[in-house]
Amino acid sequence: MENKHLYIVTGSTKGLGKALVEELLKWEGATVVGMGRSVSSIEHPNYLHIQVDFSELTQVKSMMNQIFLEGDYQSVCLINNAGWIGEIAHLGNLSAISLEKIMNINVVVPALLMNEFVSRFKDKDQVKRVVVNISSGAAVKSIDGWLGYCGSKAALNRMTEVAQQEAVLEKTGIKYFAVAPGVVDTDMQQEIRNSRATDFSSVDHFVQLKNDNLLLSPQDVAGKILSLIEFPERYLEVIQDVRTMG
Ligand SMILES: NC(=O)c1ccc[n+]([C@@H]2O[C@H](COP(=O)([O-])OP(=O)(O)OC[C@H]3O[C@@H](n4cnc5c(N)ncnc54)[C@H](OP(=O)(O)O)[C@@H]3O)[C@@H](O)[C@H]2O)c1
């Protein structure tokens, strides 16, 4: 099979990222590059897994040629999906290392990858190019105990808007989205439910959502997110929310 489309998905070892990769691998002509600290359970001839820790920026910077696999593609897509909820605690109890780590994973690495994407593909007018940043409702809502998470996802939203503004000014034709996936049944939600009410006053709400079976499945959410890639022209706004997407 000729590999005509390159999809780069960070945080592909589990949760939403894994569901995105599994769906993309069903698409005709897809080559998928996935990333995470763990080994991947996905075995597919068109899947390349890169083990990398996004809290170590030097590691990420040294891997750009592996991540952006050379090829004569008709479309290239970057999905910045890897994310960390961070240390769930109120101010006064946060460690410097966790603050540095969450900003590297949720903000700096997505920015580095977008920068590399633009430098490599901005002049490739004939190639369909889409960047999807997986954000959160926490980008636009203040939630106690999630200082790093809310701040980092707000930064991701704004970076995505700036990227789109630059694409318009420079007429690169690159399309950008930041999408909130809703409350998805993944390990991140487990981590949230395991926190203490003194660190995070909404913990009971998230426990209740799970008990009431109200979490979205990673597969359903992946399907919606991939429509941004398949039909970017249908979505006018940079900031999207899976729960309100058509
Ligand atoms: N689940 C939700 O309800 C929800 C809601 C709103 C937004 N989101 C966002 O959706 C995205 C996916 O979340 P999820 O729920 O699927 O989370 P998850 O199940 O915890 O998966 C997170 C992914 O990110 C990778 N990752 C975490 N830290 C990393 C690091 N230091 N270096 C490299 N990769 C790292 C993990 O891989 P390794 O562990 O192998 O490193 C894993 O593949 C995130 O951006 C999250 O903020 C999720």
The ligand as an SDF file (V2000), in Angstrom:
LIG
                    3D

 48 52  0  0  0  0  0  0  0  0999 V2000
   -9.9430   12.1730   29.7230 N   0  0  0  0  0  0  0  0  0  0  0  0
  -10.6130   13.3270   29.7990 C   0  0  0  0  0  0  0  0  0  0  0  0
  -11.7150   13.3950   30.3590 O   0  0  0  0  0  0  0  0  0  0  0  0
  -10.0460   14.5650   29.1630 C   0  0  0  0  0  0  0  0  0  0  0  0
  -10.7960   15.7500   29.2790 C   0  0  0  0  0  0  0  0  0  0  0  0
  -10.3150   16.9070   28.6960 C   0  0  0  0  0  0  0  0  0  0  0  0
   -9.1220   16.8730   28.0050 C   0  0  0  0  0  0  0  0  0  0  0  0
   -8.4080   15.7190   27.9140 N   0  0  0  0  0  0  0  0  0  0  0  0
   -7.1460   15.7480   27.1670 C   0  0  0  0  0  0  0  0  0  0  0  0
   -7.1200   14.6780   26.2400 O   0  0  0  0  0  0  0  0  0  0  0  0
   -5.7640   14.2800   26.0020 C   0  0  0  0  0  0  0  0  0  0  0  0
   -5.6520   12.7750   26.1680 C   0  0  0  0  0  0  0  0  0  0  0  0
   -5.9400   12.4750   27.5220 O   0  0  0  0  0  0  0  0  0  0  0  0
   -6.3560   11.0110   28.0340 P   0  0  0  0  0  0  0  0  0  0  0  0
   -7.5500   11.1860   28.8420 O   0  0  0  0  0  0  0  0  0  0  0  0
   -6.3160   10.0440   26.9200 O   0  0  0  0  0  0  0  0  0  0  0  0
   -5.1420   10.7660   29.0400 O   0  0  0  0  0  0  0  0  0  0  0  0
   -4.3320    9.4400   29.4340 P   0  0  0  0  0  0  0  0  0  0  0  0
   -5.1760    8.2300   29.3040 O   0  0  0  0  0  0  0  0  0  0  0  0
   -3.7010    9.7580   30.7460 O   0  0  0  0  0  0  0  0  0  0  0  0
   -3.2080    9.3850   28.2930 O   0  0  0  0  0  0  0  0  0  0  0  0
   -2.2460   10.3980   28.2130 C   0  0  0  0  0  0  0  0  0  0  0  0
   -1.2920   10.1110   27.0680 C   0  0  0  0  0  0  0  0  0  0  0  0
   -0.2610   11.1230   27.1130 O   0  0  0  0  0  0  0  0  0  0  0  0
    1.0140   10.5080   27.2160 C   0  0  0  0  0  0  0  0  0  0  0  0
    1.9160   11.2460   28.0960 N   0  0  0  0  0  0  0  0  0  0  0  0
    1.6710   11.6440   29.3700 C   0  0  0  0  0  0  0  0  0  0  0  0
    2.7810   12.1740   29.8890 N   0  0  0  0  0  0  0  0  0  0  0  0
    3.7450   12.1070   28.9240 C   0  0  0  0  0  0  0  0  0  0  0  0
    5.1050   12.4810   28.8700 C   0  0  0  0  0  0  0  0  0  0  0  0
    5.7530   13.0040   29.9270 N   0  0  0  0  0  0  0  0  0  0  0  0
    5.7900   12.2720   27.7240 N   0  0  0  0  0  0  0  0  0  0  0  0
    5.1810   11.7020   26.6520 C   0  0  0  0  0  0  0  0  0  0  0  0
    3.8950   11.3150   26.6450 N   0  0  0  0  0  0  0  0  0  0  0  0
    3.1870   11.5240   27.7820 C   0  0  0  0  0  0  0  0  0  0  0  0
    0.7330    9.1240   27.8260 C   0  0  0  0  0  0  0  0  0  0  0  0
    1.7340    8.1990   27.4270 O   0  0  0  0  0  0  0  0  0  0  0  0
    2.7980    7.5250   28.4600 P   0  0  0  0  0  0  0  0  0  0  0  0
    2.1120    7.3380   29.7510 O   0  0  0  0  0  0  0  0  0  0  0  0
    3.1770    6.2670   27.7400 O   0  0  0  0  0  0  0  0  0  0  0  0
    3.9130    8.5090   28.5080 O   0  0  0  0  0  0  0  0  0  0  0  0
   -0.6150    8.7480   27.2130 C   0  0  0  0  0  0  0  0  0  0  0  0
   -0.4270    8.1330   25.9760 O   0  0  0  0  0  0  0  0  0  0  0  0
   -4.9190   15.0890   26.9780 C   0  0  0  0  0  0  0  0  0  0  0  0
   -4.3510   16.2030   26.3300 O   0  0  0  0  0  0  0  0  0  0  0  0
   -5.9210   15.5520   28.0170 C   0  0  0  0  0  0  0  0  0  0  0  0
   -5.5140   16.7320   28.6650 O   0  0  0  0  0  0  0  0  0  0  0  0
   -8.8430   14.5700   28.4810 C   0  0  0  0  0  0  0  0  0  0  0  0
  1  2  1  0
  2  3  2  0
  2  4  1  0
  4  5  1  0
  4 48  2  0
  5  6  2  0
  6  7  1  0
  7  8  2  0
  8  9  1  0
  8 48  1  0
  9 10  1  0
  9 46  1  0
 10 11  1  0
 11 12  1  0
 11 44  1  0
 12 13  1  0
 13 14  1  0
 14 15  2  0
 14 16  1  0
 14 17  1  0
 17 18  1  0
 18 19  2  0
 18 20  1  0
 18 21  1  0
 21 22  1  0
 22 23  1  0
 23 24  1  0
 23 42  1  0
 24 25  1  0
 25 26  1  0
 25 36  1  0
 26 27  1  0
 26 35  1  0
 27 28  2  0
 28 29  1  0
 29 30  1  0
 29 35  2  0
 30 31  1  0
 30 32  2  0
 32 33  1  0
 33 34  2  0
 34 35  1  0
 36 37  1  0
 36 42  1  0
 37 38  1  0
 38 39  2  0
 38 40  1  0
 38 41  1  0
 42 43  1  0
 44 45  1  0
 44 46  1  0
 46 47  1  0
M  CHG  2   8   1  16  -1
M  END
$$$$
